[in-house]
């Protein structure tokens, strides 16, 4: 990021990303934006304020710009940065009726103007790097905004839609047969080129030994998962990990999150409201436990994250921000449909060291009791996907757009 051209481009990217968040929030009422439906989700208003707090705290504060928000905001909108200070109780974010929607909007405008003003001066590489991290951080919250509002709206018996109903009919053709990509294995390079933007958990680049394997060329579809359900998959303990079987019994799982069976057949709550299950679409909203059980039932397994990265090409280039990919793509793909569970525990790469200061808390301290997902989802902002991206969630998580891509041992 050197020279006036880079500063101009960064300023344009900043304006696009910040505007995209407001576009995603626009269909929601002030009431929609204030409610929290579960401890793992956050209100839309909180996402809008937290991403603004990020720029105020990590860019404007070190740049000498202060006084843009009331002092309590430093606590209300701090997510998990212990080095910065206290945080408001996460499961209680829905109790924050104040500041109101309009106050958060004005807060975003003040911070946006200050960041753009700062970009008009001679900034060193550290400031530019923090702004770039802030943009990618906001894109992460844009995806969370959609997944969290979907969970919230699903709790309403009215089955309200976030977006307009789809007009594209279901493709009546049968699901194409599963095809497999053969990989010879060997020593493969894993991790992101340090010259490119990446989060700290995507490096350092290192060698990994991969044995010969096969990776499915597409994701598992709804109709394939329905076959698992119809075969009694949720009642067959031999298919499940012990903790997965415990989760099935404890939570009463009998289908993916948002699915429901009634006299009209199977339906799912979507961002377009409740719809009949579309068999050809990629499956989403399953936990690691469900993905693992389905893979066993199918005579396959989940890939390791090294296998996934070795066998998957980079996504097509896209602008840094834009509308999320089509909410329900009909053509399965390694990108843009659902994040894909891997069998890899989320841990540090060889030689990994968290960064200095509060931003060093970004990823490293969560490397425990979680699994890695690869790819991207239909809610991932354009330009945010790359093949080295390491998403991570606890194995019981289902509210994210998480699906399945199968693997098998090679010959």
Secondary structure, 3 states (H helix, E strand, C coil): CCHHHHHHHHHHHHHHHHHHHHHHHCCCCHHHHHCCCCCCCCCHHHHHHHHHHHHHHHHHCCCCCCCCCCCCHHHHCCCCCCCCCCCCCHHHHHHCCCCCHHHHHHHHHHHHHHHHHHHCCCCCHHHHHHHHHHHHHHHHHHHHHHHHHHHHHHCCCCCCCCCCCCCCCCCCCCCCCCCEEEECCEEEEECCCCCCCCCHHHCCCEEEEECCEEEECCCCEHHHHHHHHHCCHHHCHHHCCHHHHHHHHHHCCCCCCCEEEECCEEEEEECCEEEECCCCCECCCCCHHHHHHHHHHCCCEECCHHHHHHHCCCCCCCCCCCCCCCCCCCCCCCCCECEEEEEEECCCCCCCCCCCCHHHHCCHHHCCCCEEEECCECCCCCCCCCCCCCEEECCCCCCCCEECCEEEECC
